[in-house]
Amino acid sequence: MQQISLNAREQANGIAQIMSAMTEINGGIQQTATHIRQTKEGTQQLNETAQKLNRLV
């Protein structure tokens, strides 16, 4: 019984570590998505500016 209890605690600790790592990964994914969105917006603005400059030339 003690061995089963120990194994269950170890599994619970392992699951907690996995959940923590998944939370960190999720945070990183969200930051990456935000940066991609910002890059896309910046690229669109640069493209619009380039088109305006091209029309002026």
C-alpha positions as CSV (number, residue, x, y, z in Angstrom):
1,M,0.0,0.0,0.0
2,Q,2.8,2.4,0.8
3,Q,4.4,1.9,-2.6
4,I,1.1,2.5,-4.3
5,S,0.6,5.7,-2.3
6,L,4.2,6.8,-3.1
7,N,3.7,6.1,-6.8
8,A,0.4,8.1,-6.8
9,R,2.1,11.1,-5.2
10,E,4.9,10.9,-7.7
11,Q,2.4,10.8,-10.6
12,A,0.5,13.7,-9.1
13,N,3.8,15.7,-8.8
14,G,4.6,14.8,-12.4
15,I,1.2,15.9,-13.6
16,A,1.6,19.2,-11.7
17,Q,5.0,19.8,-13.4
18,I,3.5,19.0,-16.8
19,M,0.6,21.4,-16.2
20,S,3.0,24.2,-15.2
21,A,5.1,23.6,-18.3
22,M,2.0,23.7,-20.5
23,T,0.9,27.0,-18.9
24,E,4.3,28.5,-19.6
25,I,4.2,27.2,-23.2
26,N,0.7,28.7,-23.6
27,G,2.0,32.1,-22.4
28,G,4.8,31.9,-24.9
29,I,2.4,31.0,-27.7
30,Q,0.2,34.0,-26.8
31,Q,3.2,36.3,-26.9
32,T,4.3,35.0,-30.2
33,A,0.8,35.5,-31.6
34,T,0.8,39.0,-30.4
35,H,4.2,39.7,-32.0
36,I,3.1,38.2,-35.2
37,R,0.0,40.4,-35.2
38,Q,2.1,43.5,-34.5
39,T,4.5,42.6,-37.3
40,K,1.7,42.1,-39.7
41,E,0.2,45.5,-38.8
42,G,3.6,47.1,-39.2
43,T,4.1,45.5,-42.5
44,Q,0.7,46.6,-43.7
45,Q,1.5,50.2,-42.7
46,L,4.9,50.1,-44.4
47,N,3.2,48.7,-47.6
48,E,0.6,51.5,-47.5
49,T,3.3,54.1,-47.1
50,A,5.3,52.7,-49.9
51,Q,2.3,52.7,-52.2
52,K,1.6,56.4,-51.3
53,L,5.2,57.3,-52.0
54,N,5.1,55.4,-55.3
55,R,2.0,57.3,-56.4
56,L,3.8,60.6,-55.6
57,V,6.8,59.7,-57.7
